[in-house]
Each structure stands twice: as structure tokens, then as C-alpha cells.
Amino acid sequence: MKILCTAWITAAALALSAAVPATAADPTAKAGGGGAPVTAEEMAPEGSGPAAAPAAPYKPKGESVIENRDGFGLMKDHKYAEASRHFQKAVEIDARNKKAWNNLGVCQLKLYQTGISGTIALESAIAAFQKVAELDPAHKPENLAEAQGYMTREKGWADAAAKRAGQPARTPAATGDYRAYKTAGDAAEQEGDFALAQANFRRAEEVSTSAKGKSSAANFQGLLALNKQRDPKGAVEHLRRATGLDAANKYAWNNLGAALRLLFDSGAGGKELIEEAVNAFKKVGEIDPAYKPENLAETEALLEELGGPSTPPAQEPAATPAAAPAPVAAPTAKTAAPAAAPATPPAAAPVAKPAK
């Protein structure tokens, strides 16, 4: 997540405020959402004083700074549409406020990534990031590159869909084995026919004769929902099933962590989603300590920002009569508490960068 749009985006962003990568070899996701994570930024208000001399560094107007700060607070609470309205006001007050333009783009991109809005939000994000590039080409160019990457994908999928227009809906083959359905799913995904791709991956899971194969197919369903369909809730459901089928599937655990983070970004849950994501990434580390350790580090840092992990209340020790202390039995395999493992709710239970 290439439009050469440099026009003012007031109308588009105000309208949105009322509403919102091609397959690779590695079947996994990086925590965050799509490419390099986009970054937002807050500003302290400038103090009052005489007008700056022409040679002095540019300082945004105080009212614009305040609107940016208000929007930043809403963005931290995942209220991206509301935050966008404040950032829009900030740039209307001061069109040179590059941080407000950047934050407006981040909000619009989040609305797109989480499935809250569609490509209209992506277009607004690109326009905002292009405005940042006009003001300061060195200021967070990765944000514009990511958004343009998403748009390139969307255009490719739209072109493929236009070619299929008027044709009967395609369905998976009546018979086949895991490999055949997996190959057909990959081909449909490349063409942007995500409904057909999911149907083939689902058939691959159904016909697989091993738990490992079923887990792999469920992982591909989850990754498709996360990475292409922008459906974090559906992705979480598939990936919880994948990890339940094969607890050694590090790809599914990693993708589950990424999906939980995106679901958190969508506002569909609170800190409990990040705690589950931390547990998923810890499971990855247990299976393969060298595999994407940055996902765990980033998610643990986010959990600390949210107040740290929840801890159950300490249990009071059982009272023992003073006159006749009971003998202490040595622990046995039957009485020892089992090691805790990340919970894997059933697939029907309601419910961070993808690369497959």
C-alpha cells in the first residue's frame, strides 16, 4: 500500500470523514498492515511572538498545530474518520503544515488498510502524501511509496476484473487434491479473483489428509483475507483455526499476530487483541527464534504503551491449621500445572505486514 495528483483534497477528505502485495514465496506477514509501517506525528504548539524573519525556519500556525494535536489524539484511539476532520482543518488553516498533511494521509491509509473504506480513501492518502513531498521531499517518503504500491495493485485487480466482466462466475474444480486446489488458488489470487482463490484454498483444506496440510490451507485463507481482502476479522478466524490444526506452524502464528494488530487498528477490540498478538509472536520465537523477532519487539512495545499486560489477581494461599500442619506432597506429573499456551478459540468465535 501512481496517481500524479497534487491538487487540494479538501472535498475528498471531508466526504470521507463522513464514511473511510503480489504473492511472494514466504507465507507470512509482518506486523503492521501492508508495507513499511506508515508513521504519524504530533507537534507542540508554537509560542507567540513577533513574526519570523524571512530566513527563519518555517513554523506552522498555532491554530493549525492545535487541530493537528486534537487529530493526533483521536488517531491514537483508532478514530480515523474523526481524526481526518481535524487534520483537514489543520491544512486548511495552514497549507504548509507538512505534519498535518502526513497525518491526514496516515488516517486515510488506515481507513483503507482496515477495510473501513475503499480506494477513495487510498486516493486521498496519496494526495496528502504527495502534498508532503511537495513541501519537503525528504519527509517520510516511504508513506507515499507504500500508498502508491497499494494503488498499483488495485489498478491491476480492477483491470483483471474488467476482462472477466460478463463471464460466468468461476468455481473450483469438482475434484482434485491439495496441491491442485492450492495451485488454482494461487493463480486466482494473482488475477485478483479473491472469491475464487478463497474457495480453492478452502477446498485444499477440506481434501487434505493431514493436520499439517489443513493448517497450511487455513493459513493461506487467513493471509488472503488479511493481505488482499482487507478483512482482519476474517483473517483472525482463519489463522486461529490454522494454529489449532498445527501448533508448529510458525507462519500461521506470525500471521495471526499481524492480523490481530490490524484488527486492533480497525477499532474492533482493545488491549486484549494486542496481548493475544504478543502471545502469537512469542510462539513464533519458541518455534524459530530467528524468524521475524522484530514483530514481537514492536508488539510488546505497543502493549507497554497501552498500560502493559493484564495480570490476574493474586490468589490467597489456603489457610493451614497451626496446630497440625499438613504434610507437603512432592509434585508429580499428574499434579503439576501444564505450561500455558496461546489460546486458540474455535473458528466460529468472533473475533501487521502481509507478504505471502
Summary of the structure (lengths in Angstrom):
residues: 356
radius of gyration: 24.4
end to end distance: 14.7
largest distance: 87.5
contacts: 1162
relative contact order: 0.13
helix: 56%
strand: 1%
